[in-house]
Amino acid sequence: MISKTTTIVNPQGFHMRPASLMTAEAAKYASTITLVAGGKEIPANSLMAIMAAGIKCGDEVEVRAEGADEAAAVDGIVAFIESGMGD
């Protein structure tokens, strides 16, 4: 397992569109990807779990991945978050 911490830069945080795009991004990888924010572990492939977490702009998120392509998965998800998540 590897992980990396990043900060949410999208002004609206994880609302419906970025959460939906996150699940699509996570689906590109074979690894199990988990977001850790506010003491909660959130599966990156679960739209409802991401929405329920209430992750806002400025929140720190740890991206964890475990599996065959874990390094690529962490790098891809971190790049997605740091790009503004499609907004």
C-alpha positions as CSV (number, residue, x, y, z in Angstrom):
1,M,0.0,0.0,0.0
2,I,1.2,3.5,-0.8
3,S,-0.4,6.9,0.1
4,K,0.0,10.6,-0.6
5,T,-1.7,13.6,1.0
6,T,-3.1,16.5,-1.0
7,T,-5.5,19.4,-0.5
8,I,-8.9,19.9,-2.1
9,V,-8.6,23.0,-4.4
10,N,-12.1,22.9,-6.0
11,P,-14.0,25.9,-4.4
12,Q,-17.1,23.7,-4.0
13,G,-15.3,20.7,-2.7
14,F,-16.7,17.3,-3.6
15,H,-20.2,18.0,-4.9
16,M,-22.0,15.7,-7.3
17,R,-20.0,16.3,-10.5
18,P,-16.5,15.9,-9.0
19,A,-17.6,12.9,-6.9
20,S,-19.0,11.3,-10.1
21,L,-15.8,12.0,-12.0
22,M,-13.8,10.6,-9.0
23,T,-15.5,7.3,-9.2
24,A,-14.8,7.2,-13.0
25,E,-11.2,8.0,-12.4
26,A,-10.9,5.3,-9.7
27,A,-12.4,2.8,-12.0
28,K,-9.4,3.1,-14.3
29,Y,-7.2,1.3,-11.8
30,A,-7.1,-2.3,-10.6
31,S,-6.0,-1.2,-7.1
32,T,-8.4,-0.6,-4.2
33,I,-8.4,3.2,-3.7
34,T,-9.4,4.8,-0.4
35,L,-9.7,8.5,0.5
36,V,-9.1,9.4,4.1
37,A,-10.5,12.7,5.2
38,G,-11.8,13.9,8.6
39,G,-11.0,10.6,10.2
40,K,-13.2,8.7,7.7
41,E,-12.1,6.1,5.2
42,I,-14.0,6.6,2.0
43,P,-13.9,4.1,-0.9
44,A,-13.0,6.1,-4.0
45,N,-15.4,4.1,-6.2
46,S,-18.5,4.9,-4.1
47,L,-20.3,8.1,-5.2
48,M,-22.6,8.1,-2.2
49,A,-19.7,7.6,0.3
50,I,-17.8,10.5,-1.2
51,M,-20.9,12.8,-1.1
52,A,-21.7,11.8,2.5
53,A,-18.1,12.6,3.6
54,G,-18.7,16.3,3.1
55,I,-15.2,17.0,1.9
56,K,-14.7,20.8,1.3
57,C,-12.2,23.1,-0.3
58,G,-9.1,23.3,1.8
59,D,-9.6,19.9,3.4
60,E,-6.6,17.6,3.4
61,V,-7.2,14.2,1.9
62,E,-4.9,11.2,2.0
63,V,-5.2,9.0,-1.1
64,R,-4.3,5.3,-0.4
65,A,-4.1,2.5,-2.9
66,E,-3.3,-1.1,-2.7
67,G,-2.9,-3.4,-5.6
68,A,-0.9,-4.1,-8.8
69,D,-1.0,-0.5,-10.1
70,E,-1.0,1.3,-6.7
71,A,1.6,3.9,-7.6
72,A,-0.2,4.9,-10.8
73,A,-3.5,4.9,-8.9
74,V,-2.3,7.3,-6.2
75,D,-0.6,9.6,-8.7
76,G,-3.7,9.6,-11.0
77,I,-6.1,10.4,-8.2
78,V,-3.9,13.1,-6.6
79,A,-3.5,14.7,-10.1
80,F,-7.2,14.6,-10.5
81,I,-7.8,16.3,-7.1
82,E,-5.1,18.9,-7.7
83,S,-6.5,19.7,-11.1
84,G,-9.7,20.9,-9.6
85,M,-11.7,17.7,-10.2
86,G,-13.2,18.6,-13.5
87,D,-14.6,22.0,-12.6
